[in-house]
């Protein structure tokens, strides 16, 4: 069996695809991983020995002739990759990069499957669902957006990296050399950071009355790292700052409360680690992050703050409440029991095998 997996450049597409590829490879299934050339700029690490190719596709802008030409170039590249590999199944993990290869799968009568990580389906998957044999979704709420295609939809969840395993808080905090029993806040804005979250969070904690009550793990992104690190030191706040952290299992396991965006992978990881959350959804990209976050808020596992009212004053009040009332975190953790977390990799594998 030969399986071609294609994905977009963002971490939300890229990491679930890599996780599932690992599952396929462990079953000795021949694989080919295809992704946009632009992903090379993000220093995303590929596993050793992974058979991979990249294509020229990136976001199309109607008035940008170069982006249109890149799409056409990527379309042709995709055709050559498809004909050379001769897959038995094509799997798309979303974004424009998936469109040509999944389309060629349909055109040549090869079995096809697409996976949607977000609650609200992206434009590429909304287009492709009419052609594919199966569509796998991460959240049951997605079905309401695809009422004409329910017969081909399967709820599998979102594949997570194998190394993301829960561990005791004490062990995780030892990894960062943090204070064992202190309230710990994890701050992150996605794989490239989020300046708005970095700025508001720092202003917020500078207003907190007792800075010895908490400590911070902050994934800053590249641009804000230096000034955030210096600012924490000036404020005398116990912190661990990282531009990017590969060992996220330690960060999640060490945490009492997370302040973050609502990318699909982040939401899936929050559910897996049962982390009470303050979520500031990214307001652009069709606003899909709000609907991801709402899955948690509706179950009492998170608070949503819209970006237009996300201020230091509003966040300070929320953080004070969590830090001084740790029972609130425990109550929110219990609410995660109402959100089932399926074994996405094995459920996806079953769907792929059923297509062959």
Buried (B, 14 or more C-beta within 10 A) or exposed (E): BBBBBBBBBBBBBBBBBBBBBBBBBEEEBBBBBBBBBBBEEBEBEBEEEEEBBBBBBBBEEEEEEEBEEBBEBBBEBBBEBBEEBEBBBBBBBBBBBBBBBBBBBBEEEBBBBBBBBBBBBBEBBBBBBEBBBBBBBBBEBBBEBBEEBEEBBBBBBBBBBEEBEEEEBEEBBEBBEBEEEBBBBBBBBBBBBBEBBBBBBBBBBBBBEEBEEBBBBBBBBEEBBEEBBEBBEEEEBBBBBBBBBEEBBBBBBBBBBBBBBBBBBBBBBBBBBBBBBBBBBBEEEEEBBBBBBBBBBBBBBBBBBEBEEBEBEBBBEBBBEBBEEEEBBEEBBEBBEEBEEEEBBEBBBEBBEEBE
